[in-house]
Structure formats: structure tokens, C-alpha cells
Amino acid sequence: MIIGKNPSGCKVIFHSGTEGVSGRHCSVSYDETTSEFVVTDMRSQAGTFLMDGRRLKPNVPYRLKAGEGFYLGNPGNTFYVEMR
């Protein structure tokens, strides 16, 4: 799924005035073979970050386990991944 401000193609859509979020900011998928989530920054302007503050490199997939999180631009835009 794609997260961003652009309603065309994004599944999770932020309001157009949200600071730190690009039109097509990042993608999130689930790898059933490893039971991990995969977060990839899509060349966003303000960046996608792991909870420890490390910025993801554009177009490089990062793996997260259930319960881990990431944020877009600033910690006010935080997501946690989990399975239900």
C-alpha cells in the first residue's frame, strides 16, 4: 500500500496541508515468508524514519517486525505495523 497526500494511488491519504508528507511518500507491504513488514521510502522530500531516528534511504526496502514503527517527516506522523 502507498501512503501519502495524493489521493490518486494512495491507500492511506494525509490532508494536503500535512507537513512532512509527500504526495507518494512511502510504500508498506507484508512478506508472508518472513512474517515481516517492508517499508520503502519513495523519494519523499522530508524522509521516512525508523523510530530510532534513522532516515530510510530512498527506494531501499527496510524490514520491520510486528509492533515496530516508522514515521513520515516528523514523529507526529507515526505508524506501527501489526497483524490482526
C-alpha positions as CSV (number, residue, x, y, z in Angstrom):
1,M,0.0,0.0,0.0
2,I,1.1,3.5,-0.7
3,I,1.0,6.3,2.0
4,G,1.0,10.0,1.0
5,K,-1.1,13.1,0.2
6,N,-2.0,12.2,-3.3
7,P,-5.5,10.5,-3.3
8,S,-4.7,9.0,-6.7
9,G,-2.9,5.8,-5.9
10,C,-2.5,6.1,-2.2
11,K,-4.4,3.9,0.2
12,V,-3.6,6.0,3.3
13,I,-4.2,9.6,2.5
14,F,-3.0,12.6,4.5
15,H,-4.6,16.1,4.3
16,S,-2.9,18.3,1.7
17,G,-1.6,20.6,4.4
18,T,0.2,18.0,6.4
19,E,3.8,19.0,6.9
20,G,6.5,16.4,6.2
21,V,4.3,14.1,4.0
22,S,4.9,13.9,0.2
23,G,2.3,13.1,-2.4
24,R,3.5,9.5,-2.7
25,H,5.7,9.2,0.4
26,C,6.3,5.5,1.1
27,S,5.0,2.0,0.5
28,V,4.3,-0.7,3.1
29,S,3.9,-4.4,2.2
30,Y,3.9,-7.7,4.1
31,D,6.3,-10.6,3.4
32,E,4.5,-13.7,4.4
33,T,7.6,-15.9,4.0
34,T,9.4,-13.9,6.8
35,S,6.4,-12.5,8.7
36,E,7.9,-9.1,8.3
37,F,6.6,-5.8,7.0
38,V,8.6,-4.0,4.3
39,V,8.7,-0.1,4.3
40,T,10.2,1.7,1.3
41,D,10.6,5.5,1.1
42,M,9.6,6.7,-2.4
43,R,12.0,9.5,-2.7
44,S,10.0,11.7,-0.3
45,Q,11.1,15.2,0.4
46,A,11.0,15.1,4.2
47,G,12.0,11.5,4.6
48,T,10.7,8.3,6.2
49,F,12.3,7.4,9.6
50,L,12.6,4.4,11.9
51,M,11.6,5.0,15.5
52,D,15.3,5.4,16.5
53,G,15.5,8.4,14.1
54,R,17.4,6.7,11.3
55,R,16.3,8.0,7.9
56,L,15.5,5.4,5.3
57,K,17.4,5.6,2.0
58,P,15.1,6.2,-0.9
59,N,13.9,3.1,-2.8
60,V,15.7,0.8,-0.3
61,P,13.3,-1.7,1.5
62,Y,13.6,-1.9,5.3
63,R,12.1,-4.8,7.2
64,L,10.0,-4.3,10.4
65,K,8.6,-6.9,12.8
66,A,5.1,-6.6,14.2
67,G,4.9,-3.9,16.8
68,E,7.7,-1.8,15.3
69,G,7.1,1.6,13.9
70,F,8.2,4.3,11.5
71,Y,7.2,7.9,10.8
72,L,6.9,10.3,7.9
73,G,8.8,13.6,8.1
74,N,8.2,14.0,11.9
75,P,7.1,11.9,14.8
76,G,3.6,13.3,14.7
77,N,3.1,11.1,11.6
78,T,3.9,7.7,13.2
79,F,2.7,4.3,12.2
80,Y,3.1,0.9,13.9
81,V,2.8,-2.3,12.0
82,E,1.0,-5.4,13.2
83,M,-1.1,-8.3,12.1
84,R,-4.6,-9.0,13.1
